[in-house]
Every structure is written in structure tokens, then in C-alpha cells.
């Protein structure tokens, strides 16, 4: 497939999102600054209140202390709200960038990458990146500023206590990170054990009959008990670390206060370093207790940042994946002008599909098609035969422009299918897969795919062609009935697939084993609908039943080494 290497859009996308919400960003910065500054003042006011308590003039200090405490709570709440909103804005922008990227990815990406990996990047990794802004860098910056402001105030009031804090903070931070890592590892082990135990239940129910027959209930019970035991052990480890961490912090806080008091009362040089008024001592005790809160939060925020950066690396892999080269879209609502594909195919002498010396492989060592040639003329019916895995569906995807051949050329209505704008493709060819793939919405949406160019009349005409119109009109809301999985049988779902394919009145139909897995009565009904849908159209199918019903030309696809794959018909590698 023609691809182009995308530049790194992640940083640009995030920067653009921040710029788009610059006023929110500015308000967040101001709120963080206000929160940090206001949180420093209540202990100082408390110190003044205590020092002036004997003078009796404490009402203004009491009011000021109450006002600053309340304002500090409001700014903290406002900061958290703004951080959450800011994180959601960034997350929305990031998911929008990724969703737009999915549209530009080639089919090769979806073949080589498991869908669960892509979903995990969009859901889990983006959520991890959200923590970078909610409980990551932004919160960490606020907590670091709070720690620094507390240290500055402590140094101005008690130089000795400030020196003790500077000496002990690195040790306490290391201990905090050590405990957090151990707790996080224990929590991951517990989640893994809980997940295994939860998976065991449906697995047991699904295989209940086999377990009874082979008398393996005891083995399954022991396995389930092991998962439960592992979960409890992991939870006990997490509780143990949590239980001993708090006493360590409380002991350190009490130790610092005790040293400060002892040194302040010792007189001499220590008194000059630690000397405090009664109110000042109360303020320092408050600051000592306050400094451990942001310190503990910083440790967890570092963990969140590390997790977010891991998510960023996986998101960047998606955003930097090679993109397909999209041709410019037409401004016309329906491809009916002389400049659009298909307009040049006006005579029976021009092939609808032309493949010349086509070669393709997913893995270079295992060729799927080699030097394959084919021509489909207007209103011709051609059936493709061959064993499973020989490349029949792959050939369809090459015709649809989803893959690029390594060698040779493909022309659909005289043009390379990869160069046909996406907006035109539906009016040129219809594709019916082996299984119906529903979309959210009504029955009409299943056929029109919410394309405004396909009218309600076209939807009803397609339903009528496949014989589903009476069934749909019998529903309470007719074609506006919300689609659900149990609304139609398997055969009726295939009829919906055909109606979807012909709703735009394309001149080419690609049918990929659409009668496989159907019973004989349902198959007959689907084939009858196909005969009507195929009238005045070029039909290229992988369907032995359709070939038996409609005749036409039959091509047996052969191995790349030239060995025929069917015993009842000679291979026709070129037409």
C-alpha cells in the first residue's frame, strides 16, 4: 500500500490542545499559585493568635485564620476541579487525534496489529496520559511548590528546624518511594489474581459438562483456590506496607518536633537556631505535619508520570505508523461527472476490473498471488474458486484498494483503486462479507451507514430488492427501529448485507462466501435475493452456489507454484 511516514504529531497535538485551552491553562496556573500561597499563611496567623492570646486582642486573628483556612480549602478544591477539567480536555484532544489517525492507517496495520492492542492504546494508554495532567506533572508541580514554600517559611522562623528538614526529606522521600513501589507491585499481583479468578468462573461454566465427564472438578477447584490465595497474599502485602508506613511518618514528625523543642530549650547556640515563641512553636508543628502530605503525594505522582510516559510511548507508536496516501475528496455529492472514475467505462469493450501480472504476499517468503491476470467485463458474472487460504479474499481486498500489490497493476473502472477517493467508492462497487457487521443506530442506518447521499427511498428500494421490506415494515417503527442482535436471523442479516451493498446502486458487486454457514432454505432465499441484486451489474463472487444458480465464468485460483487447487476445473490464471 502506498504509505507515508507520519511526523511526530503527539507533541504538536498536545501543544495545540494546551494553546486552544490557554485561558483554562492560565486560570489553572493562577489557581495553583493561589493555593500554594494561601496554604502557607494559616500557621503564621495561628502563631500570632497564640502569642497575643494574653493581650485579649485575638478576634481579628481568629477571623483571619478562619478566612484563610476556608479560602485555602476553596482554592484547593478549585485547583483539583481545574486539573480534572484540564486533563479531560487534553484527553479529548488526544483521542480525537488518534481517531483521526485510525482513518488514515492502511489495512496492513489492522492485519499485523491485534485490535485489542489498538483499543488498549486509545482507552488505557490515553487514560494513563490523563493522569500525567491530573495526578502527574501538574499536581507534582503544585506539591513541589508547596514543599519549597514551607521550607522557606520554616527557615525564616527556625533555621535549625529547616536544616533538619532538608537532611531528612531525601531519606523520607526514598522510604516513601520504596513503600509505594512495593505496594504497587502487590496491588498489581492482586489485580492479576482477581482477574484470573474471575476468568475461572465463566471457563468453569463453559466446560462444566466436560469437567463432570472427566471428573476434573477437584482440579478446577484447586486452581480457583490458588488464585484466591494469591489474591489474599498480595492484599496482605499491600496492607502490611500501608500499615507500617504511617507509623514511620508519624514517628519522624514527632521526632522532629521533639528535637526542635529540646534544642530551643537548651539555650546558647541551639536557642539561636531553634528559638521560637509559643505561637511560633505551634506554627512549626503545623508545618512539619503539612510537609509530609505533599511529600507522599509527590512519590505517587512520580509513579503516575512513569506510567503516563509508558503510555505515551505506545501512543506515539500508533501516531507515527505509516499512513495511506488518501486521494483528494470530490466536492460532488454523487460520482456522476465525466471526470470521476467509471465515467470512462461506457462500452462493453472496457473492463470493469483489470488485473495484470499481479503478485502479492503478506510475508515475503510465502507468496499468495503470483503473476495473476484477470479481466471482468461489464455485467459479467465471474466466480472465483480455490482452497481456503489460496488468496481469494485477498484478491478482493486488492480490488477494493485496501492492499498494494508488490508487482503488477489493478484497474477498477480504469483507475488504480487506491487513487479512487473514498467518497466515490461506494457508488462504484458494493462488497458483501461473510458476516454482517452492524453499526450503532437504526435499521436504516445499517443500510445507509448514515450517508446523507443515500435517501430513504434508496434504503427502502434496497430492502425490497432483497425481500426484507415486509419484515421491516411489520416492526413498530419500521426502518427507524433501533437495530439489535436478536432482531434478525442469520440469513436476514446476510440480506441486510446485500441491501447495504446495493443501496448506492454500484455497478460492481464483490461477494465473499456470503452463503457459508446457512441452512439450505435460508441459502435459497439469499440466492434468490442475489439474483435480483446482480441484475445489470458486474458480479465477482466467491460462491459455488451462486455459480451453480447464475452460471457465468468460473476461475480456479492456483498456487503460486502453478499447481491447480480444484479437480473439477482447469486453472484459469489469466482471462
C-alpha positions in Angstrom: 0.0 0.0 0.0 1.2 3.5 -0.7 2.2 4.8 2.6 3.7 8.0 4.0 5.7 8.2 7.2 3.9 10.4 9.6 5.8 13.0 11.6 5.5 13.0 15.4 2.1 14.5 15.9 1.8 13.8 19.7 3.8 16.8 20.9 2.2 19.1 18.4 -1.2 17.8 19.3 -0.7 18.3 23.0 0.8 21.8 22.4 -2.2 22.7 20.2 -4.6 21.4 22.8 -2.9 23.5 25.5 -3.0 26.5 23.2 -6.7 26.0 22.4 -7.4 26.0 26.1 -4.9 28.7 27.0 -7.3 30.6 29.2 -8.1 27.4 31.2 -4.3 26.8 31.4 -3.7 30.3 32.7 -6.5 30.0 35.2 -5.1 26.7 36.4 -1.6 28.2 36.9 -3.1 31.1 38.9 -5.2 28.8 41.0 -2.2 26.6 41.8 -0.2 29.7 42.8 -3.0 31.0 45.0 -3.5 27.5 46.6 0.3 27.3 47.4 0.5 30.8 48.8 -2.7 30.7 50.9 -1.8 27.3 52.4 1.4 28.9 53.9 -0.4 31.7 55.9 -2.8 29.9 58.3 0.0 28.6 60.6 1.6 32.0 60.7 -1.7 33.6 61.7 -2.1 30.9 64.3 1.3 31.8 65.7 0.3 35.4 66.1 -3.1 34.4 67.6 -1.3 32.3 70.3 1.3 34.9 71.0 -1.3 37.6 71.5 -3.8 35.5 73.4 -2.9 37.1 76.7 -3.5 40.5 75.4 -7.1 39.7 74.6 -6.9 41.2 71.1 -7.3 38.0 69.2 -10.7 38.4 67.4 -9.1 39.7 64.2 -6.5 36.9 64.2 -9.3 34.4 64.7 -11.3 35.8 61.9 -8.3 36.0 59.6 -7.3 32.4 60.5 -10.8 31.2 59.7 -11.0 33.1 56.5 -7.5 31.9 55.3 -8.4 28.3 56.1 -11.7 28.5 54.3 -10.1 30.2 51.3 -7.3 27.6 51.3 -9.9 24.9 51.1 -11.7 26.7 48.3 -8.5 27.2 46.3 -7.5 23.6 46.8 -10.9 22.4 45.6 -10.8 24.8 42.7 -7.3 23.6 41.7 -8.5 20.0 41.7 -11.5 20.8 39.6 -9.5 22.8 37.1 -6.9 20.0 37.0 -9.6 17.4 36.3 -11.2 19.6 33.5 -7.8 20.3 32.0 -7.0 16.6 32.0 -10.3 15.8 30.3 -9.7 18.5 27.6 -6.2 17.1 26.9 -7.6 13.5 26.8 -10.4 14.5 24.4 -7.9 16.2 22.1 -5.6 13.2 22.2 -8.3 10.7 21.5 -9.6 12.9 18.6 -6.1 12.9 17.1 -5.9 9.1 17.5 -9.4 8.5 16.0 -8.4 10.7 13.0 -5.2 8.7 12.7 -7.2 5.4 12.5 -8.9 6.6 9.4 -5.6 7.2 7.7 -4.0 3.9 8.6 -3.6 1.3 5.8 -5.3 -2.1 6.0 -1.9 -3.6 6.6 -1.8 -2.1 10.1 -5.1 -3.8 11.1 -3.8 -7.1 9.7 -0.5 -7.0 11.6 -1.8 -5.4 14.8 -4.3 -7.0 17.1 -7.4 -5.0 17.6 -7.1 -5.3 21.3 -3.7 -3.5 21.2 -5.2 -0.6 19.3 -8.2 -0.4 21.7 -5.8 -0.6 24.7 -3.8 2.4 23.3 -6.9 4.5 22.8 -8.6 3.6 26.1 -6.0 2.5 28.7 -2.9 4.4 27.5 -4.8 7.7 27.0 -6.3 7.3 30.5 -2.7 6.8 31.8 -1.7 10.0 29.9 -4.6 11.8 31.6 -3.0 11.1 34.9 0.0 13.0 33.6 -2.1 16.1 33.9 -4.4 15.3 36.7 -2.3 13.5 39.3 1.0 13.8 37.4 3.1 16.8 36.3 0.6 19.5 37.2 -0.2 18.1 40.7 3.5 17.3 41.3 4.5 20.9 40.4 1.9 22.2 42.9 3.2 19.8 45.6 6.8 20.7 44.9 5.9 24.4 45.2 4.1 23.7 48.5 7.2 21.9 49.9 9.5 24.7 48.9 7.3 27.4 50.3 7.0 25.5 53.6 10.8 25.1 53.8 11.3 28.9 53.1 8.9 29.8 55.9 10.4 27.3 58.3 13.9 28.7 57.6 12.8 32.2 58.3 11.3 31.2 61.6 13.6 28.3 62.8 16.9 27.8 60.9 17.7 24.7 62.8 14.4 23.0 62.0 14.8 23.9 58.4 18.2 22.3 58.3 16.8 19.1 59.9 14.0 19.0 57.3 16.5 19.4 54.5 18.6 16.5 55.9 15.6 14.2 56.5 13.5 14.9 53.4 15.6 12.9 50.9 15.6 9.9 53.3 11.9 10.2 53.8 11.3 10.5 50.1 13.4 7.4 49.4 11.4 5.5 52.0 8.1 6.8 50.5 9.1 5.7 47.0 10.3 2.3 48.3 7.0 1.6 50.0 4.9 2.9 47.1 6.7 0.6 44.7 6.2 -2.4 47.0 2.5 -1.5 47.4 2.1 -1.0 43.7 3.7 -4.4 42.9 1.4 -6.0 45.5 -1.7 -4.3 44.0 -0.7 -5.5 40.5 -0.3 -9.0 41.8 -3.7 -8.8 43.5 -5.4 -7.5 40.3 -3.8 -10.3 38.3 -5.0 -12.9 40.7 -8.5 -11.4 40.8 -8.6 -11.3 37.0 -7.6 -15.0 36.9 -10.2 -15.9 39.4 -12.9 -14.0 37.5 -11.9 -15.7 34.3 -12.0 -19.1 36.0 -15.8 -18.8 36.7 -17.0 -18.5 33.0 -14.4 -21.0 32.0 -15.8 -23.5 34.5 -19.4 -22.9 33.4 -18.4 -23.2 29.8 -16.7 -26.5 30.3 -19.0 -27.8 33.1 -20.1 -30.9 31.1 -16.6 -31.9 30.2 -15.5 -31.4 33.8 -18.3 -33.7 35.0 -17.5 -36.3 32.4 -13.8 -36.4 33.1 -14.3 -35.9 36.9 -12.0 -32.8 36.9 -14.0 -30.8 39.4 -11.3 -31.2 42.1 -8.6 -29.9 39.7 -10.7 -26.9 38.8 -11.4 -26.2 42.5 -7.8 -26.3 43.4 -6.9 -24.0 40.6 -9.6 -21.5 41.7 -8.4 -21.8 45.3 -4.8 -21.0 44.2 -6.0 -17.7 42.5 -7.9 -16.7 45.6 -4.9 -17.5 47.8 -2.6 -15.5 45.6 -5.0 -12.5 45.7 -5.2 -12.6 49.5 -1.4 -12.8 49.9 -1.0 -9.9 47.6 -3.6 -7.9 49.5 -1.9 -8.7 52.8 1.5 -7.5 51.5 -0.2 -4.2 50.4 -1.9 -3.8 53.8 1.4 -4.5 55.6 3.3 -1.8 53.8 0.5 0.6 54.3 0.3 -0.2 58.0 3.9 0.4 58.7 4.4 3.4 56.5 2.0 5.7 58.6 3.8 5.0 61.9 7.1 5.8 60.2 5.9 9.2 59.1 4.2 9.9 62.5 7.4 8.9 64.4 9.6 11.1 62.1 7.2 14.0 62.6 7.2 13.6 66.4 11.0 13.2 66.4 11.5 16.5 64.5 9.2 18.3 66.9 10.9 16.8 70.0 14.4 17.8 68.7 13.2 21.3 67.9 11.7 21.7 71.4 14.7 20.2 73.2 17.2 22.4 71.2 15.1 25.5 71.7 15.1 25.0 75.4 18.8 24.1 75.6 19.8 27.7 75.4 23.1 29.1 74.0 23.8 28.4 70.3 20.9 25.9 69.9 18.5 28.6 71.2 19.6 30.9 68.4 18.9 28.2 65.8 15.7 26.8 67.2 14.5 29.6 69.4 10.8 30.2 69.0 7.9 31.8 70.7 5.0 29.6 71.9 3.0 30.6 68.8 6.0 30.0 66.6 6.4 26.5 68.0 2.8 25.8 67.3 3.2 27.0 63.7 6.3 24.9 63.2 4.5 21.8 64.5 1.8 22.6 61.9 4.3 23.0 59.1 6.1 19.7 60.0 2.8 17.8 59.7 1.9 19.7 56.4 5.2 18.9 54.7 4.7 15.2 54.7 1.4 15.3 52.8 2.8 16.8 49.6 6.0 14.7 50.0 3.9 11.5 50.0 1.8 12.8 47.1 5.0 13.5 45.0 6.1 9.9 45.3 2.8 8.7 43.9 2.8 11.4 41.2 6.2 10.2 40.1 4.8 6.7 39.7 1.9 8.2 37.7 4.3 10.1 35.5 6.3 7.0 34.8 3.1 5.1 33.9 2.0 8.0 31.7 5.3 8.1 29.8 5.0 4.4 29.1 1.5 5.1 27.7 2.9 8.0 25.7 5.5 5.7 24.0 2.7 3.3 23.0 0.5 6.1 21.7 3.5 7.6 19.7 3.9 4.2 18.1 0.4 4.4 16.8 0.6 8.1 15.7 3.9 7.5 13.9 2.6 4.5 12.0 2.9 4.9 8.2 -0.3 6.3 6.7 -2.0 5.5 3.4 -2.0 8.2 0.8 -5.6 9.5 0.6 -6.6 11.0 -2.7 -8.4 14.3 -2.6 -12.2 14.0 -2.0 -14.6 15.2 -4.6 -16.9 18.1 -4.0 -19.7 16.3 -5.9 -22.3 14.6 -3.7 -22.5 11.6 -6.1 -19.8 10.5 -8.5 -21.7 11.2 -11.8 -19.5 13.6 -13.6 -17.3 12.9 -16.6 -14.1 13.4 -14.5 -14.9 10.7 -12.0 -13.9 7.0 -12.1 -16.3 4.8 -14.0 -17.3 7.6 -16.4 -14.8 6.3 -19.0 -16.2 2.7 -18.8 -19.1 3.3 -21.1 -18.8 0.5 -23.6 -18.8 -3.3 -23.3 -15.2 -3.3 -24.6 -13.9 -1.6 -21.5 -13.2 -4.0 -18.5 -14.7 -3.1 -15.1 -11.8 -4.8 -13.3 -8.4 -5.5 -14.8 -5.5 -7.3 -13.1 -2.2 -7.6 -14.9 0.7 -9.8 -13.7 -0.5 -9.3 -10.1 1.8 -10.6 -7.3 1.1 -10.2 -3.5 2.3 -11.6 -0.2 1.8 -10.8 3.4 5.2 -12.4 4.2 7.9 -12.3 1.5 8.7 -16.0 1.9 5.1 -17.0 1.4 3.6 -15.6 -1.8 -0.2 -15.5 -2.0 -0.6 -14.4 -5.7 2.0 -14.5 -8.4 1.6 -13.1 -11.9 -2.2 -13.3 -11.8 -4.1 -11.7 -14.6 -7.9 -11.2 -14.9 -10.5 -9.1 -16.7 -14.1 -8.6 -15.7 -16.3 -7.1 -18.4 -19.5 -5.1 -17.7 -22.5 -7.1 -16.5 -20.4 -10.3 -16.4 -20.7 -12.8 -13.6 -17.4 -14.4 -12.5 -16.9 -16.9 -9.7 -13.6 -17.4 -8.0 -12.8 -20.9 -6.7 -9.9 -22.4 -4.8 -8.9 -23.9 -1.5 -9.0 -22.0 1.8 -6.0 -19.7 2.1 -5.3 -19.6 -1.6 -5.9 -15.8 -1.7 -9.5 -15.3 -2.8 -10.4 -12.8 -0.2 -7.0 -11.2 -0.5 -7.7 -10.6 -4.2 -11.0 -8.8 -3.2 -9.1 -6.6 -0.8 -6.6 -5.7 -3.5 -9.5 -4.7 -5.8 -11.0 -2.6 -3.0 -7.7 -0.8 -2.7 -7.0 -2.0 0.8 -3.7 -3.5 -0.1 -1.0 -2.6 -2.6 0.4 -5.4 -4.8 4.1 -5.9 -4.8 4.1 -6.4 -8.5 1.6 -5.8 -11.3 -1.3 -3.4 -11.7 -5.0 -3.3 -10.8 -7.6 -1.1 -12.5 -11.2 -0.6 -11.4 -13.3 1.3 -13.8 -10.0 2.3 -15.5 -8.3 3.7 -12.3 -6.0 2.4 -9.6 -8.4 1.6 -6.7 -6.0 3.3 -4.2 -6.4 6.5 -6.1 -10.2 6.5 -6.0 -11.4 8.9 -3.4 -13.2 7.2 -0.5 -16.4 9.3 -1.1 -16.7 7.7 -4.6 -16.1 4.1 -3.8 -19.5 3.1 -2.5 -21.1 4.3 -5.7 -18.7 2.2 -7.8 -18.7 -1.1 -6.0 -20.5 -3.0 -3.3 -18.8 -5.5 -1.0 -20.7 -8.2 0.9 -18.7 -10.1 3.5 -19.2 -13.5 5.0 -20.7 -12.0 8.2 -22.8 -8.9 8.7 -21.1 -6.1 10.7 -23.7 -3.9 12.4 -23.2 -0.2 13.3 -24.9 1.7 16.1 -28.3 3.1 15.0 -31.5 2.1 13.3 -32.2 -0.4 10.6 -32.0 2.4 8.1 -28.5 3.2 9.4 -27.4 -0.4 8.8 -28.0 0.1 5.1 -27.2 3.8 4.5 -24.4 3.9 7.1 -25.6 7.4 7.9 -24.5 8.5 4.4 -26.7 11.6 3.6 -26.3 10.8 -0.2 -28.4 7.6 0.2 -32.0 8.6 0.6 -34.8 6.8 2.5 -36.3 5.8 -0.9 -33.0 4.1 -1.8 -32.9 2.3 1.5 -36.5 1.0 1.0 -35.7 0.0 -2.6 -32.7 -2.0 -1.4 -34.8 -3.7 1.3 -37.4 -4.5 -1.3 -34.9 -6.0 -3.7 -33.6 -8.4 -1.1 -37.1 -9.3 0.1 -36.8 -7.8 3.6 -39.2 -4.9 3.2 -42.3 -6.7 4.5 -40.3 -7.8 7.6 -39.1 -4.3 8.3 -42.5 -2.7 7.7 -44.0 -5.1 10.3 -41.8 -3.6 13.0 -43.3 -0.9 15.3 -41.1 1.9 13.9 -40.4 0.2 10.5 -36.9 1.2 9.2 -36.4 3.6 12.1 -36.5 0.7 14.6 -33.3 0.5 16.6 -31.1 -2.4 15.4 -30.4 -5.2 17.9 -28.6 -8.5 17.5 -31.8 -10.6 18.0 -33.9 -8.7 15.6 -33.0 -10.7 12.6 -31.9 -14.3 11.8 -28.6 -15.1 10.3 -30.0 -15.3 6.8 -31.8 -12.0 7.2 -28.5 -10.4 8.4 -26.9 -11.5 5.1 -29.9 -10.0 3.3 -29.2 -6.7 5.1 -25.5 -7.0 4.0 -26.7 -7.3 0.4 -29.1 -4.3 0.8 -26.3 -2.3 2.3 -24.1 -3.1 -0.8 -26.6 -2.2 -3.4 -28.2 0.9 -1.7 -25.9 3.2 -3.6 -26.6 1.4 -6.9 -23.0 0.4 -7.7 -22.1 -1.3 -11.0 -19.7 -3.9 -9.4 -20.6 -6.4 -6.7 -18.0 -8.3 -4.7 -19.5 -11.3 -2.9 -17.2 -13.1 -0.4 -18.7 -16.5 0.6 -21.9 -14.9 1.7 -23.8 -18.2 1.8 -21.4 -20.1 4.0 -22.9 -21.4 7.3 -26.5 -21.1 6.1 -29.0 -23.9 6.0 -30.5 -24.9 2.7 -33.8 -23.0 3.0 -32.1 -19.8 4.1 -29.4 -20.2 1.4 -32.1 -20.5 -1.2 -33.7 -17.2 0.0 -30.3 -15.4 0.0 -29.5 -16.7 -3.5 -32.9 -15.6 -4.8 -32.2 -12.1 -3.4 -28.7 -12.2 -5.0 -30.2 -12.9 -8.4 -32.3 -9.8 -8.2 -29.4 -7.7 -6.8 -27.0 -8.9 -9.5 -29.2 -7.7 -12.4 -27.4 -5.2 -14.7 -24.3 -5.4 -12.6 -20.8 -6.9 -12.9 -20.5 -9.7 -10.2 -17.3 -11.1 -8.9 -18.0 -13.8 -6.2 -16.5 -16.5 -4.1 -19.6 -18.6 -4.0 -20.0 -22.0 -5.6 -23.8 -21.9 -5.1 -24.2 -18.6 -6.9 -22.1 -20.0 -9.8 -24.5 -23.0 -10.0 -27.5 -20.7 -10.0 -26.3 -18.0 -12.3 -23.7 -19.6 -14.5 -21.2 -17.2 -15.9 -17.4 -17.8 -15.9 -15.6 -19.8 -13.2 -11.9 -19.2 -12.4 -9.9 -21.7 -10.3 -7.2 -19.8 -8.4 -4.0 -21.8 -8.3 -1.0 -21.9 -6.1 1.9 -19.6 -6.9 3.9 -22.7 -8.0 1.3 -23.3 -10.7 -0.5 -26.3 -9.1 -4.2 -26.3 -9.6 -6.4 -26.2 -6.5 -9.5 -27.7 -7.9 -10.0 -31.1 -9.6 -13.2 -30.3 -11.5 -12.0 -27.3 -13.4 -8.7 -26.4 -15.1 -7.0 -23.3 -13.6 -7.5 -20.1 -15.4 -4.7 -17.8 -14.3 -5.5 -15.2 -16.9 -8.5 -14.2 -18.9 
